[in-house]
Amino acid sequence: MTFAIRALIMGVWLIVMVLLTGEGGLDEGTEFPFVMLGLGLLGLYDLGTRGWRWLAVDVVWATAGGLLNGGALGALIGRLVV
């Protein structure tokens, strides 16, 4: 197998690994608010009055924070690697 073919295979493999890692992180991030909602409905977590604390903290704040942190770290690591 030539060097060019090996490099191509390794490049494709690296792209697949990065995409799978990103997809796994996205799954975990979208599940979090609903796990907290379930715990709140069971009485194991404070949802606040009519669920407003859950909506404000676990959905809006956590989603915005995750997007900002992920975007900033992704841009930083992208600049360092590329």
GIVENSUL-V237509 format. One record per residue. N is the residue number from 1. RES is the residue in one small letter. PSI is psi in radians with two decimals (999 if undefined). NEAR is the number of other C-alpha atoms within 8 Angstrom. Layout:
n={N	N}
res={RES	RES}
psi={PSI	PSI}
near={NEAR	NEAR}
This chain:
n={1	2	3	4	5	6	7	8	9	10	11	12	13	14	15	16	17	18	19	20	21	22	23	24	25	26	27	28	29	30	31	32	33	34	35	36	37	38	39	40	41	42	43	44	45	46	47	48	49	50	51	52	53	54	55	56	57	58	59	60	61	62	63	64	65	66	67	68	69	70	71	72	73	74	75	76	77	78	79	80	81	82}
res={m	t	f	a	i	r	a	l	i	m	g	v	w	l	i	v	m	v	l	l	t	g	e	g	g	l	d	e	g	t	e	f	p	f	v	m	l	g	l	g	l	l	g	l	y	d	l	g	t	r	g	w	r	w	l	a	v	d	v	v	w	a	t	a	g	g	l	l	n	g	g	a	l	g	a	l	i	g	r	l	v	v}
psi={2.33	2.86	-0.69	-0.71	-0.73	-0.75	-0.70	-0.77	-0.77	-0.65	-0.76	-0.74	-0.73	-0.73	-0.75	-0.73	-0.74	-0.74	-0.70	-0.65	-0.77	-0.69	-0.67	-0.71	-0.67	-0.71	-0.83	-0.71	-0.63	-0.38	-0.52	-0.92	-0.59	-0.52	-0.76	-0.64	-0.77	-0.75	-0.65	-0.70	-0.47	-0.12	0.23	0.01	2.46	2.01	-0.21	-3.11	2.08	0.49	0.16	-0.63	-0.77	-0.81	-0.81	-0.81	-0.91	-0.50	-1.09	-0.96	-0.82	-0.66	-0.80	-0.76	-0.72	-0.72	-0.78	-0.81	-0.78	-0.73	-0.78	-0.81	-0.65	-0.74	-0.74	-0.84	-0.64	-0.69	-0.64	-0.66	-0.75	999}
near={4	5	6	6	8	9	8	8	8	8	8	8	8	8	8	8	8	8	8	8	8	8	8	8	8	8	8	8	9	8	8	9	10	8	8	11	10	8	10	11	9	7	7	7	9	8	12	8	6	5	8	9	11	14	9	9	9	13	10	9	9	9	10	8	8	9	8	8	8	8	8	8	8	8	8	8	8	8	7	6	5	4}
